[in-house]
Amino acid sequence: MPTYQYQCTECGEGLEAVQKFTDDALTECPACHGRLKKVFSAVGIVFKGSGFYRNDSRGASSSSSPASKGTSTTSTPSPAPAASSSDAKPSSSPKPTSTPAA
């Protein structure tokens, strides 16, 4: 159930009330029996995950993304550098399987 904030127009006292959506709004201040009004405030929302932002569903070739303005969006992949013999790691090649002679 949502929590609503109210403030008295006469004495200025604020109060919070937990009410159902179908309940009527409070109209009378419990302290001075003055008129209450609802107080609306900003709600903090955090969107988690993908798909909420404008650039989440766009590809890299989009011209409206800030990073691509003034630059070419097409690029050719650069060739992989050749590994020298001192930098090369021994590759783990698959071991040959031996089958028993039948």
C-alpha positions as CSV (number, residue, x, y, z in Angstrom):
1,M,0.0,0.0,0.0
2,P,1.3,3.5,-0.8
3,T,2.2,6.1,1.7
4,Y,0.7,9.5,1.2
5,Q,2.0,12.8,2.6
6,Y,-0.4,15.5,3.8
7,Q,0.2,19.0,5.2
8,C,-2.3,21.2,7.0
9,T,-3.1,24.5,5.4
10,E,-3.7,26.2,8.7
11,C,-1.1,24.9,11.2
12,G,1.4,23.6,8.7
13,E,1.8,20.2,10.4
14,G,2.7,17.4,8.1
15,L,1.7,13.8,8.4
16,E,2.0,10.5,6.5
17,A,-0.8,8.0,6.0
18,V,-0.6,4.5,4.6
19,Q,-3.8,4.1,2.5
20,K,-5.2,1.9,-0.2
21,F,-5.7,3.3,-3.7
22,T,-9.4,3.0,-3.2
23,D,-9.4,5.0,0.1
24,D,-10.6,8.6,0.1
25,A,-8.0,11.3,0.7
26,L,-7.7,12.7,4.3
27,T,-9.3,16.1,4.6
28,E,-9.1,17.1,8.2
29,C,-6.0,17.8,10.3
30,P,-5.9,15.6,13.5
31,A,-4.1,18.4,15.4
32,C,-6.2,21.5,14.7
33,H,-9.1,20.2,12.5
34,G,-7.9,22.4,9.7
35,R,-7.9,21.5,6.0
36,L,-5.3,19.0,4.7
37,K,-3.8,19.0,1.3
38,K,-1.7,16.2,-0.4
39,V,2.0,16.9,-0.8
40,F,3.5,15.6,-4.0
41,S,7.3,15.0,-4.2
42,A,9.8,13.5,-6.6
43,V,10.2,9.8,-6.6
44,G,13.6,8.2,-7.0
45,I,13.7,5.6,-9.7
46,V,16.6,3.5,-10.7
47,F,16.5,1.5,-13.9
48,K,18.7,-1.6,-13.7
49,G,19.5,-3.9,-16.6
50,S,19.7,-3.2,-20.3
51,G,17.0,-1.8,-22.6
52,F,16.1,1.3,-20.6
53,Y,18.4,3.8,-22.2
54,R,18.3,5.3,-25.7
55,N,21.6,3.9,-26.8
56,D,21.0,0.3,-25.4
57,S,19.1,-1.0,-28.5
58,R,21.2,0.8,-31.2
59,G,24.0,-0.8,-33.1
60,A,27.5,0.6,-33.4
61,S,26.8,2.2,-36.8
62,S,24.2,4.6,-35.3
63,S,25.0,8.2,-36.2
64,S,23.2,9.7,-33.1
65,S,25.6,8.2,-30.6
66,P,27.9,10.9,-29.1
67,A,31.1,8.9,-29.5
68,S,30.7,8.6,-33.3
69,K,30.1,12.3,-34.1
70,G,32.7,13.6,-36.5
71,T,34.3,10.1,-36.9
72,S,33.8,7.3,-39.3
73,T,31.6,4.6,-37.9
74,T,32.9,1.9,-40.2
75,S,36.2,0.4,-39.3
76,T,38.2,-2.5,-40.6
77,P,39.6,-4.9,-38.0
78,S,43.3,-4.6,-37.6
79,P,45.3,-7.8,-38.2
80,A,46.4,-9.6,-35.1
81,P,50.1,-9.1,-34.2
82,A,52.3,-12.1,-34.9
83,A,53.6,-13.6,-31.8
84,S,57.4,-13.9,-31.6
85,S,59.0,-17.2,-30.5
86,S,59.9,-15.8,-27.1
87,D,56.3,-14.6,-26.4
88,A,54.5,-17.6,-27.7
89,K,52.9,-19.9,-25.2
90,P,52.9,-23.6,-25.9
91,S,49.5,-24.4,-27.4
92,S,47.6,-27.3,-25.9
93,S,46.8,-29.3,-28.9
94,P,44.2,-32.0,-28.5
95,K,45.7,-35.3,-27.6
96,P,45.3,-38.1,-30.1
97,T,42.9,-40.7,-29.0
98,S,44.1,-44.2,-29.3
99,T,41.6,-46.9,-30.1
100,P,42.4,-50.5,-29.2
101,A,42.9,-52.8,-32.2
102,A,40.0,-55.1,-32.7
